Every structure is written in C-alpha cells, then in structure tokens.
C-alpha cells in the first residue's frame, strides 16, 4: 500500500498531466512537465513506484569506467573539488557517462548509508526510460543544466531528493556525461538550490575546458573573452585549428556563438577572424581580435601546438615481461584485496613497496575512495600522533584554531598505506591496534570517538619478527597487520631488469628534445650493478643520464658515480678487513654503545632517522643485540 506522501504524489502527477492545458499555473516547470508526460506515455512508468534505481554489476561498471577512462581521469580533480565545496551541506557528487550510468561518486561517510538507500551510489543508472524524471535524465534529454527538486521527480521513490545537474561536452559537441550534486534532505523551496546549481555549472565548464585542452595539444588554440582579465582563468570561447587553419575543436560556448553568428559552423578560422591579426598573436601575448560576424571585439591569447618527436604514453610491463615472483605476488594480492584482510609488504628500501600498494588499491573495490600514504620513518616521532589521529581546536599549544582531521579520518572509506611501519613508536602501535580492532578514531583532545572504515596496507624494509622478539614491535599488531604478506624481490634479483630499464628510460627521456637510447656498454653497467637503492636508485641514475647526455646515445660516461668510474658492470666486492676498519663503522658503533644500543636515541644523537640508522647498520654489517643484522 502506498504511503500518504506517495499517494499524494501520484494524484498530483495524474491531475497535472490530465489538466495541464486548463491549469492557471503549473506546479512544475515546462521541462519537468514534458518529462513527466514522456515517463507516463512513452516509458509507461509507475509514478507510485518505490523501487530504487538499477545498479550495474561490478564487471559491467568496470567496462563503463574503462570506456570513459580519459573523461574520468580529467574530471576527477574537479569532482573532488566540487565535493569539498558542498559536502558540509550534506550533498554528494555523481559523475555519469553519456548513458546516465554513475562512474564516479563522492560522499561523506556520515551520510553514505542514507545516500545509498536513496539510490545515490556508484553504478546506479539514471536514464529517463528507467527512472523517469530525475536530474541526470533531464540533462541527458534537454542537454542543458537542470534542477529537479523533490516532487519534480516522476517516481515516488525519489521525491525526497534534490538534484542539480549539468552536461559535459567534448570538443566535437558530443555529450561526455553529466555532473550531478544531490541531497537526501533539503528545504522545500526550489530556489534554495540556485547556488548549488551555479556551482555544478561552473564545475562542468572547468571539466569541459580541461578535457578540451587535453584533446587539442597538437593544434593552434585560441582562448577568448570579451574582458581581457578572464582570458586565461575563465575563457568564454575555446577554438582549435590545424596548421592549414581548419577548425578542429570548439567548446560549447564557441559552438553556440558561431552557429548564432554565421547560421552554421565555419570550416576555416579565417572565416571567423582576420588572418593578419592571428598571425600577430602567435607570440602568445594578449591581443584584440575583431571577428567577421560582428563589431564587438574579443580579447584572446593564441597558443602554438605542442609537438613531440616521441611518445609520452606511460609504459607498463606486460605479465610476460614481469619478474615471475612479482607477478605472482600481484596475482595473489588481487585475490585477497577485497576480503578485508590487512596486507603487509616487505622488501628493501626503494624496491617499489608504495607502487605495489597503489596498484593493489586501484585493483580493489575501494579504488574510488582515498589512498592516503604516510611514511612513519620520515615524520618526527613528536608529530606522528597528530598526523595520524588529528586533533580538535585547542588540543595543544600551536594547534590550528580549527583543528585538523588526521590521516586515518582522511582515509575513511579508502586505503591507508603505512610505509616503514617498523619505525612507528610503541605507544602509537597500541593506539593503531585499537583503531583496527574497534573501527574508531579519537583525535587528540576529543571527548568522542569517530567511526572510520579503513583497509590498511603496511610496508617495511625491516624484519618485523626480529623487532617483535626485541620488544620493539607489538606482537598482536604484527599478526593483525600480517593477514596477507608479500615479499618484493630486490632489483638485483629481478629477471625483468632489462624491461624495467627500458620502461623508465622511455619515461625519463620523454622530457628531452630527442629520443635517447642506451649504448651497449652503458646497458652492461646497468644490468651488472647491484642496485643497493633498487628501483628508486635506477630512476635517479637514468634521470641523471638523460640530463647530461647531449647526443642520442647514453654512454658509460653519462652515468653517475659509482657506476662509470669503476669501469665495471657493478661495484667491486668490499674487503671484509677494510669494512671492519672503516672509521664510519667505528663511529656508528661508538654512538650505539653510548646510547645502550637504543635505535631511537642513537638516531636522534646522530641527527638521522631510524630508517637511515638501520640502513647504515646493515651497510656496515653491524649486528645489534637481540636481532640478526638489520
């Protein structure tokens, strides 16, 4: 049986559709009325239906997102920025493709459940044929910004929602998708949504402009506005043409302006602007342009095509190229990623632990939520607590008067990556264990705890079992974090070194004027070197070589120390007797003895981090009490 509110809505829709021609004042705008009529007569939908929207399966959603990959990537930053402006008023943000399927979604954790119950969720479908009159469907049909407020919706399931949406077009005038801001609760007056609608329209324009500029890098591009102060920041008109002057791309405002001015779209830029003026504007200075279709001038800036002699596409290793051990670790990690198991990644410094963690996040069901990374060894011990847990206003001297959400809260709904977890102080290990066990965070100075939903990925180059044995790492936390453990091989042991060298060289040389290649002698040095700094060191070596090489071929002399000076593929083996006599080693031992072999105190006395201390201990073969050589 229909509720009183649902029955009243059905009666209203039926009455308006039946008597629209005779009513002195319609309760909804004409655009909404037309959509109601189509929903009833063409789509045969029931206005009393309380069923939520159709939701795509995971695989189908993935296919939709892959088809819209470029659109998603370009729009992501603006979608997040828009959500930051409206989230305090309890609005969520949706981005759909051209079929009305939600492919991106931002919502605060405090209202996530309410929004999901109302149908505002990733993968939901909002076409008029399925859901009747709603914000996204109205934009798909009218191709113009629309607010569908509460009882404007056709189906009773959505009469509590307010939705303001705007179209996003590509440079050829085709619809890319719809940007929508919605709320479950709002004032009854439609006018209350005016500001929200303006925000949505502005953000949609920002996405269009970003997509336009990304798509026309090989063409001449004109940004124009009637006021010179807005040419760079908010250009009204964007036009792009090739070297022959043929127009290749227009933003919606330029398309509409040209159609209005000429009655059709001109094929050549010379039909729009004086060629001599365009020629004079080629130095990218601000210029005044008189167009052939009218007397009012435009201020504009002309940018030359960006051309490259090489591909700038990011290369990735294929499964066949990847080291078998690393490929197997990735395969297993993908299988356990969504089982809510904490993941522990171990491997030497620079071996790619954060890259592995990001790949795991991107392959998980949390890929649309935040990925927050913190290096426990890089933040002073006195600041780690406030960074992780945040604080309320006035929690301590020097605290922001607004307080600060911690990284745990910022990662709510997503993934928290704790790099070098072995360097986390014991007191904080206890607090982290409580967060993982209870799913709640207490910021510094707060009297109430806040719920958080996290997937935790940790990494360390140290032997955590040895730290547990030495009493420096909590055993219960170690077992909680190690639900799934993966050991990344060091670069010197990876069978895919050649493919990795080629990939990184392609990425680094993409910033050079010419495509660089490795000479056989330089390649021999790189393949034979033992890479104590692993992949990070390899990238720095190749970046240096690309910077100093003046020809197309990288030779051993272009490689930094110690690779080329030794004249050998790798560094000469160290003499154990020389290692024992090293003054650096002795100074390190002296400092450890003075501070009773306590890592934190020794590192502080030496002015280095604990991670650096353990790295030097390992390099000098020093065995610390209670553990094997670190």
N, C-alpha and C positions, 0 to 999 in steps of 0.2 A: 504494500500500500504506500502511496506517495505521502511524503510529509506535507505539512501545511504550506511550507515555503515552496516546495517543488510543485504542488498543485496550483498555487497562485501563479507561478512562473508559466506553467503550461497554459493556464487560462489566459494570461496576458499575451503570450505568443500567438495563440489561436485567435484571440479577439483582434489584435493588431493586423495580422495577416488577412483576416476576413473583412475588416472595415477600414483598411488603411486609406482608401480614397475618400472616405467620408469623415475621418477624424480631423478636428481643427488643429491639433498639434500632436505629432508623433512622439512617443516616449523614447525613441532611439533615432540616431542619425540615419540618413538615407542609405549610406553604405552598409550599415548594420541591417537595415530592413531588407535590402536586396539579398544579403547573405542568408537571413532567416528564410526568405522565400525559396532560395535555391536549396537550403538544407531540408526544407519540408517537401518541396515539389520535385526536385531533381534527385536529391540523395535519399529521400524517404527516411529521414532520421526521426527519432522519437524525442521531442523536447523534454519529456519526463524521465529520460534515461539517466541513471545514476552510475553507470559503468565508467570506469576510468579509461584513459587513452590506451591504445595498443602500444606494447613495448617490444622493440626489436630483440631478437636473440643475440647473444654475445657475438657469435660468428658473423651475423648479418650486420651488426653495429660496427664490427671491425672492418668489414668490407666498405661500409659507407664512409668511415673515417679515412680509410686508405685512399678512396677516390677523392676525398676532399683534403688530402694531406697538406698541400700548399696553402689553401684557404685557412685551415686550422692553425697552421704554424704562424702565419702572418697575423691572424686575428687574435691569437692567444693573449698577447700582451695587453691589447686594448680591452678584451673581455675581462681580464683580471683588474685592470684599472677602473672600468665601469663598476664592477662589483665592489671595489673598495669605496666608491662614492655612494653606493646605495645600500650596502649591507647593514649599516646601523639602523636603517629604517625597516629592516626585515624583508628586503627584496632579494630575490635570486635572479641570476642571469642565465639565459639559454641562448645557444647559437645553433641554428638548424641549417641543414643543407637546402637545396632548391626544391626538395620534395617535402619539406617540413619535418624532417627527422632530426631529433636533437643529437648533435655530435659533440657539443661541449656544454659544460654546465658548472656553475659556481654557486655555492650556497654555504652559509654559516652553519656550523654543526648544531647550534641551538635550535634552528628551525628546519633542519634537514628532514626529520621524520614527518613534520606537518606538510612540507612541500611534496614529499614523496607520496603521501596519502592523497594529496590533491592532484597528482599526476604530473607534477613538475619534477622531471627526473631525466637522467641521461638515457637515450634510446627511445624516448616517447615520440609518437607520431602525431602531427597536428594538421593534417590536411582537412580541408572543408568537407570532402566526401566522407571522411570517417568520423570527425568530431564536430562538424557543423561550425557555427560562427565562434571564432576564438582569435586571439591576437595574431598568431603566426599564420593561420589560414586566411585571415583578412588581408594580410600583406601579400601572401602568395597570389591572391586573386586580384587585388587592386594595385599592387606594386607601388604602394605609397605608404608612408608612416601612418599607423592607426593605433588608437587606444580602444580596447574592448573592455569595458568596465562592468564588473559584476553581472547584473541582469541583462547586459548586452549579449552575453553568451547564449547560444541557442539551447544547449543541453543543460538540464538542471544540475548535472554533476559539477559544473564549473561556475555556477552563479555567485560563488563566494570570492572568486579570483578577480584580480585586476591585472591586465596585461597591456603593456605599451611596447610596440614593436616597429622596426624599420627595416626596409630592404637593403641588401648589399649587392651592388652590381659589379661585374668585371669590366675591363676597358673596352669590350665589344658590346656592352649594353645587356649582356645576359645576366640573369639572376644567379648570384653565387649562393645566397642563403638569406636567413632572417636573424636579426639580433633582437632579443626579447627580454624585457625586465618584468617580472611578475611578483605578486604578493598574495598571500593567502588571506590576509586581513588588511583592510584599508577603509578610509572614510567613504560614505555613500556618494558624495558629490563627484561626478566625473572630472570636474575642474581641478580636483585635488591632484590629479595625475599629470597636469600640464608640465610641471618642471621635470618630472621623470621622463616624459615623452621627449622633451628637448634634449635631455642627456643621452637618450638612446639614439636620437637622430644624429647628434654630434659624434658619438662613438662610431656609428655606422659609416659616417663620412670619413672618419680617421682610418677605418679599416679599408674602405674603398681606395683612399689615397695611398696607403701603404701597399696594397695589392697592385695598384696602378704602377707605382714607381718600381716595384719589383719586376713587373712584367715588361717594362719598356727600356731596359738598360741598354739595349743596342740601338735606340732611336734618339733623335733630337726631341727634347721635352721642353714644353713651354708651360710655366706656372704663371697664371694671370689673375688679377683682381682689379676692381675699379679704384681701390685705395692702395697706395704703394706700401703701407705698413702691414698689409695682410698677405702680400705676395708669397712670402716664404713660410709663414706659420699657418695660414688658413686660405690658400688659394681657392677662388671660386671655380676657375676653369683650368683643366689639365688637358693638353693636346700633345700627341706624339706623332712624328712622321719620320720616314726613312730619308736616305741621302738624296733621293730623287724628289723629295717633297710630298710624297703620297701619304695622306693621313692614315695612320695605323691604329690609333687608340684615342679614346675620348672618355673623360669622366662623365657621369650623368648630367651635371650642370652644363658642361660644354656641349654635349649632345643635344640637350633641350634648347640651348641658346642658338646653336647653328640651325636646327630644324625650324625654329621660330623666325630666324633672320633670313634664311635662304629658301625655306619651304622644302628643303631636302638636305642631306648631308653632303657637303662638298668633298670631292675626291683629293684635292690638292691644297696644301696650306697657302699657296699663292692666291687662291680664290678667297681666302679669309683675311690675310694680312699682306701689306706691301713687302715685297721681297727685299728691297733695299734696307728697310727698317730691320728685318730679321737678320740680314747679313751683318748689320752694325751691332746687333745684340749678341753676337756669337762669343763675346768675351765674358759672358755670364754676369755682366753688370745689369743693374735695374734700368729698364728702358720704357719709353712711352710708345704704345702701339695703336695706330689708327686702323680699325678694321673696315673692310669694304662694305659691310652691311649696315653701318650706322655712323653717326657723328661722335658718339661718346667713345673716348679713348680708354684703353686698358693699360695698366701698368703690368709689366711682365719681366720674367727672368728666363733666359734660354740656356739649357744645359746640353752639352755635347754628348754623343753616345759614349757609353763605357764599352771599350773593346778589349779583348784579351786574346792572346795567342795560345792560351792553354785552357784546359777545363778546370773549373773551380768546384766541381762536384766533389763532395766528400766521399772518399773511397772507404770501403769496408771489406774485411777479409771474408771470403766465402767459406762455408763449412769445410770444403775440401782443402783450403789453404791453412785453416786454423790448426794450431797445435792440438793433437788429439785429447790431451789431458784437459786443456782449457775448454775445448768443445764439449767434452763430457760433463765438466762442472757446470757449464751454462745449461746444458740439456737437463741435468738433474735439478738445478736451481729453478728453472722454469716450471718443473713439475711440482715443486713444493711451495712455490711463491704464494699461492692463494690458499694455502692450508693454515694460514695464521701462525706459521712457525717462525720464530726469530732465526735469522741467518747470521752465521759468523764466518767472515772471510779472513784467511790468514795468508801471508806472503811477505816477501821482503819489501822494504821501502821502495816506492816507485814502480812496483810490479803491476799496477793497474787496479787496485782494490776499489777505488771510488768509481772508476769506469765500469767495473763489474757490477757494483751496487746500482748505478744509474740504469744499466741495461736491465737488471732484474726489476727495478721499479717500473720501467717503461713496458715490460712484458706482463706486469701484474694488473689486476683489476683496479688498482689504485692509481693507474697512470695519469688520470685527470686531476688527481689531488696533489698537494705539495710534496716535493722532495727536499728535505731540509738536511744539510750536512754540517757537521761540526767536528773539527779536529781537536781532540781532547789534549793533545800534546802541544798545540800551538797557542792555547789560551792560558794566561796565568791562572794558577790554582785559585787565587782570590776572586777571580771573575767567572769561573766555570759555573758556579751555582746560580748566579743571577742570569747568566746567558741561557742556561738550560731551563730553569724554572720560572724566570721572570720575577717581577716584584710589583707591589702596589705602590701608590703615591706615598712618599714619606717613609718608605721602608728602611732607609738608611741615609746617612749624610751623602749628598751628591746625587741622590736618586732623582730621576725626572719627576716633575710635579704631576705628570700624567700617568706615571707608572710605565711598565713595559711588559708585554707578553713574552714569555720565554719561548725558546725554540721547540720545546715539547708541545706547547699550545699552537705554535705556528704550523707544526706538522700534523695537527689534528685531522684525521681522515686520510692521511697520506703515509709517507715513509720517513722515518728518522734514521739518518746514517751517522753513526758514531765511529769516526776514524780514530785509530790508536786508543781504543777503549782501555788498553792496559795501563795507560797513563792517567786514568781517572782516579782521584783521591778516594780512599776507602769510605769516608763519610758520605760522599756523593754516590758511591756504589750502593750504599744502603738505601738512599732516597730513590735512586733509579729502580732498584728492585721492588720497592713499594709501588711505584708508578706502574710497573709492568704487571704486578700482581693484582692491583685494585683498579687500574684504569683511571686514576685520578691524579691531578696535579695540584699542589699547594704553592702558589707564588710566595716569595719572601714577603712577610708582613701581612699575609692574607689570613682571615679567620675562617674562610670557607674554601673547600676544595672544588676543583673544576674537572669535569669528566673529559677524557681525551681518548681517541681511538687511533692507535698507532700500530704500524708494522715496523719493527726495529731491525736494522741491519748494522752489524758491528764489524770492525776490521782491526787487525793488529799485526805488526811485523814481529811481535814478541811471542814467546812461548807462554801462553796463559796458564797452562798446567803447572809450570815451574813457579809462576807468580802465586798461584794458589798454594803450592807447597811451602812457599816462603812467607805466606801470610799477608801478601800484598794485594791479593785479589780475592774477593769473596767467592767461596766455592759454590754457594747456592745461586749467585748471579751468573757464574760461569756456566753452570748446567742449564740455567734458564735461557741464556743467550745462545747457547750452542745447540739449538734444536736441529739445525742443519749446518754442517761445517764444510767449507770448501778451501782447499789449499791451492793458491795460484803459483804456478812454477815461475822461477826467476827467468829473466830474458835469456841468460846464457845457456839455459837448458831447453829453451823452446825451439821446436823444429820449424816454426813459421817465421824465423828471424828475417829471412830474405823478403817475404811478402810484407812483413811489418815495416821494414826499412823502406821498401818501395812506396808503401802507402803514406808513411809520414813524410817522405821526401816530396811526394806529389802535393801534399797539403801545404808544406812549408814553402815549396818553390812556386806555389800559386800566387804568392805575393811579389814575385820577381818579374822583371821585364821579359825574360826568356825562360823557356823550359830547361831545367837543369837535369843532368844525368850524372851518375856515379861512374868514375873510371874504375877499371878492374882492380888497380892497386888500392884505391880508397875503399872499394867494396870489400876487399880481402881484409883490410884493417877492421872494418866494422863487424864483419862476420866472425873474426877471431877474437875480438876484445871480450873481456869477461863481464863487462857492464855491472859494476857494483851499484850503480844508481838505477839500473833497469830501464824501463820504457821511458821514464821521465828524463833520464840522462841521455838516452838516444835522441829524443826530440830536441833537446838543447844542443846536442852536437850537430845535428842536421840543420837546425836553425842558424847556428853559427856559420856552418859551411856555406849555406845559401847567402848569408850576408856578405861574406868576404870573397866569394868566388866571382870573378869578373868575366869568365867565359862560360860556355855551355857545359863544361865538363868539370866535375869536382875531383880534385886530386888529393893525395895524402897531405900535401902542404896546406890544404884548406881546412883540415880537421884540427880541432883544438888539442891542447895538451890533455892527457899524456899520449894520445893515440899516434900522432905522426912523428914525434920526436924520438920515439924508441925504434922506429924503423921496423917494427914487428907487428904482426896481426894483433897481438894482445900484450898486456904488460908482462914484464919479466917476473918470474916467481921470486917471492921475497925470501931472503935468507933468514931462517929462524933465529940465528945468532944476532943478526942485525936488528931483528924485531925486538928481541929481548933487551938490547942495549939502547933502544930508542929513547931519547930524552922526553919525547911527548908521552910515551908509555909510562915512564917513571913518574912524570908529573901527575898523570892521571891516577896512578896507584897511590901516590902520596896524598892526593886530595881525598880519595876514597877512605884511606886509613884514618885521616884527620877527622872525618865525619862518620866514622864507625860503619863504613860501607852502606850508609843510607843514601839511596839514589836521589831523593828529592833535595836533601841538604847539600849533597855534593854538587848536583847540577846548579843549584842556586849560588853556591860559592864560586863556581866556575863561570857563571853568567850565561849558561846554556839551558836548553830544555831537557827534560828527562829523556825524550826520544833521541836527542843528539848525544847525550851521555851514553846511552845503551849502544848507540851506533859506534861510538869510539871504543867502548869496551870490547865490542865484537871485533872491530878492526885490529885491535892490539892483542887479541887473544887472551884477554884477562878473564879469569874465572872468578865470579863473585860467590861469596858464601851462600849456600842454600840453593844453588841453581847451577845448571850447566852454563857454559859460556853464552852470554846474551848476544 
